[in-house]
């Protein structure tokens, strides 16, 4: 279902409205945002438990847009909380504010590019595409496979990837479908398996050696992960960016994998929360804790380390652990990763993968022979795109 924001209609009646793009700063919350712009915080407190949790998903550094009137009062604002959903704050004709959570409208393009190495893969990708996220994801994908110090000028890389575009800019993490890089004339490949979204080589061997353990003993899963779902009764979109494990207050919570604690404290609707950064671009979040174990921000913890106790703090109707998992800042379904236990594909899964990898491999090789230029975005057309 497509959502069209109403303030585009206002633009036909007045020319005093201005649109500003800003960055969500570290430590800012939706409540501090509302206070700063003199918006009654009832629009937050009247939200459901799930929507309060979603409002805690705003990441520091995310870019958002605000529409101001000629008195610099907020008319509308769009604040992304994931790559699919965003907070929409708006004012009606009676100057009353409302808050809703709606899908993000974006364009998605698929590109296949080839870039000769002149300096380094990382810098050359940025120079050719102006896409730093693509450069980062390329390095992550190959870092267990090749030694980038051995790459020389004249080697060539090629990438097939999907990229979201929002408001005239790259949005979210690029999704690399396959990539090829030469090292002293020898070609190395990685391919993403459609089923589990992990990287494999051209023989079906996993290049994403990352395994998780369920972080506690639980009674049942009270709420599953969903990115975007239209609720037929409520007539609105709902999302739940994690898994809720129902368990009694005081049940111990453990780190799902080795990593570094990067956040500890209250986090909006999530209440008492801990966030751990892991290798491979992963982060795990543990919310609604009753209290913390003896751990601190900056501490390195091993898988299975006791970090806290089940509780019901924040926007919670009963004791449970909300467990969130993120890959390169993107919320992903923990159940999909928790089930992964194999280092290589076998049987039918391998056969399907190898057939798909062969197609991508041919496209990457053909692109090297082509002179097509990479997509390179530089402008932000705010006046038009904020209405999407």
Number of C-alpha atoms within 10 A of each C-alpha: 8 9 11 10 14 14 17 14 10 11 13 8 9 10 10 11 19 16 18 13 14 13 13 18 13 11 9 12 19 19 18 13 13 17 12 9 12 11 19 14 15 13 16 18 13 11 15 13 15 16 19 20 23 23 24 17 20 20 20 13 11 17 15 19 19 20 22 17 15 11 8 12 15 22 21 24 21 25 24 23 22 21 18 17 21 23 23 18 20 21 18 12 6 6 9 12 18 16 17 16 21 22 24 21 21 19 13 13 11 14 14 23 24 26 23 19 20 14 12 15 24 17 15 17 26 16 14 16 18 18 20 17 18 23 19 18 18 24 14 14 23 21 13 11 13 15 10 15 8 9 20 17 13 15 19 21 26 24 28 21 17 17 21 19 16 20 21 18 16 23 19 18 19 21 18 23 22 26 26 23 27 20 20 13 12 8 13 16 24 29 29 24 23 12 9 11 15 19 23 24 20 16 15 22 16 20 20 16 14 17 15 19 14 18 21 20 14 16 11 11 14 13 14 16 18 15 18 15 12 14 11 8 6 8 8 13 17 19 22 21 27 25 21 22 23 21 22 18 17 15 19 21 22 22 27 26 24 18 21 20 23 15 16 18 16 17 20 20 25 29 22 23 26 26 22 25 20 20 13 14 13 19 23 23 22 29 30 27 30 21 19 19 13 8 16 16 14 14 11 16 21 13 15 17 18 19 21 24 24 28 25 22 22 21 19 21 9 14 21 30 34 27 23 21 23 19 16 16 15 18 24 19 21 20 15 11 17 14 13 14 11 11 14 14 18 13 7 9 13 16 13 14 21 20 10 15 24 13 11 23 21 10 18 23 17 14 19 19 9 10 10 11 12 15 14 14 13 11 9 14 12 18 15 12 14 24 18 17
